[in-house]
């Protein structure tokens, strides 16, 4: 699930960033991976805390 979070991200306080519930992974990061030719399977293999629906939600958010 995509949600807005107030927290530290990359060592800096971020007033608000869009990420996946229960993770420290941002939507921007997942979109960047896709732009760099990562497949859904690549992302899920390297970030097992994500689910396919999370990636689809990120794509829907930016489209």
C-alpha positions in Angstrom: 0.0 0.0 0.0 1.3 3.4 -0.9 1.2 6.0 1.9 2.6 9.4 2.8 5.1 9.2 5.6 6.8 11.7 7.9 10.2 10.3 8.8 13.9 10.2 8.2 14.8 9.1 4.7 18.4 8.7 3.7 19.6 10.3 6.9 17.6 13.5 6.5 14.3 14.5 8.0 11.7 14.5 5.2 8.5 16.3 5.9 6.6 14.0 3.7 7.5 11.3 1.2 5.5 8.7 -0.6 6.4 5.2 0.2 5.1 1.7 0.9 3.5 0.9 4.2 5.9 -0.9 6.5 9.0 -0.2 4.4 11.6 2.5 4.0 11.2 2.3 0.2 9.9 5.3 -1.7 7.7 5.3 -4.8 10.3 7.4 -6.5 12.9 4.7 -5.9 10.8 2.0 -7.4 10.0 4.1 -10.5 13.7 4.9 -10.9 14.4 1.1 -10.9 11.8 0.6 -13.6 13.3 3.5 -15.6 16.6 1.7 -15.4 15.2 -1.4 -17.0 14.6 -3.4 -13.8 11.7 -5.9 -14.2 9.0 -6.5 -11.6 10.8 -9.8 -10.9 14.1 -8.0 -10.4 12.6 -5.7 -7.9 10.7 -8.4 -6.0 13.8 -10.5 -5.8 15.9 -7.7 -4.4 13.2 -6.1 -2.2 11.2 -9.0 -0.9 9.2 -6.7 1.4 7.4 -5.4 -1.6 4.6 -7.2 -3.5 3.7 -7.0 -7.1 0.7 -4.9 -6.1 3.0 -2.3 -4.6 4.9 -1.9 -7.9 1.6 -1.6 -9.8 0.4 1.1 -7.3 3.6 3.1 -7.9 3.1 2.9 -11.6 -0.5 4.0 -11.3 0.5 6.8 -9.0 2.9 8.4 -11.5 0.7 7.8 -14.6 
